[in-house]
């Protein structure tokens, strides 16, 4: 299963926030605003950056340890 397929499945299920840690690309990608089988918003971060997680989480996640 590809990363795109996983992301599409989570969007289709209505999961509001999906964070993908991609160690091969050395980045974290935050997906929000699911519509159908995709997310309207996709924000990439360097893996060492803190990722601001929106509600219902409401905190920054340090991705450096991943």
Secondary structure by P-SEA (a helix, b strand, c coil): ccaaaaaaaaaaacccbbbbbcccccbbbbbcccccccccbbbbbccccccccccccccccccccc
